[in-house]
Amino acid sequence: MKRQVGFTLLELLITLTLVSLLSLIVFIALRVSLTAYRKGEERMETLQREKVIVGLIKTQIGSTYPARPQGKFYDPLRAQQSGGAPDAQGGFLERLVAARLMAPPLFKGEERRMLFASFAPLFFKKNAGMSMISYALVPGEKGDTEFVEAEGQYRGGETYLQMSSGEKTKRTIFFPGLEDGTFEYFGAPGQEDYAWYPAWNAESIGRLPLAVRITVTKKNQQRLRIVGLISADAMANPGIGGGGIPPNLRTIIGGGGGQ
């Protein structure tokens, strides 16, 4: 009888075990590589989206215009301040206009919100021309903080009041999942020195700030700082000529880049 050549059952089991182990190692390595690639892609998309939004914010702030509605548009503003009907003899805004020979611009700067007029709306086709734009830090659905933008086509003082109260405004989330954030405004309100201030009341100051600094803190404690320069109202700032912001003020402000 001839001897049969082949593999024993034990040899087959050992071979199958080794092949399975090698396949498992290859699969794990491939899965780790795909996960790392996917996370890298998501991070690149996040960074790219963040870069676009930062550029948009700088453009919107840089396009800030000192909108000064005239005549009857001051009536609702004056009524809101007094809590009743407009004063027929003229109120605070009229005295301010007489003192400065111009009306104060429609701009509201708070620690967690700002409202301003700009020629760079997000939805340009819908809000062509000048728009009132609002930035705000609001509570998110998951207990975090969201940086949202809202805008409406500018139609006078009524638009300012509606945006200020949050009426009929659709929000767009710029930065979700934040820990916190702040708004700061650079300028010299009244007799104070040029510095960053947590609020800017243009109705009493009578002019726009020279810059806006937005600082947001992400979940990983990484900070993103955006500085937008405003030059549209440079003539209304004492010591600032038609050439806009002097170089020394740019150094104090810290430039216009995000970090």
Secondary structure, DSSP 8 states (H G I E B T S, - for coil): --------HHHHHHHHHHHHHHHHHHHHHHHHHHHHHHHHHHHHHHHHHHHHHHHHHHHHHHTB------GGGHHHHHHHHHTSS--TT--HHHHHHHHHTS---S-EE-SSEEEEEES--SSTTTT-S-EEEEEEEEE-TTSSEEEEEEEEE--SHHHHHHHHHTTT---EEEEEEEEEEEEEEEE--TTS-SEEES-EEHHHH-S--SEEEEEEEETTS-EEEEEEE--TTGGGSTT--TT-S-HHHHHHHT-S---
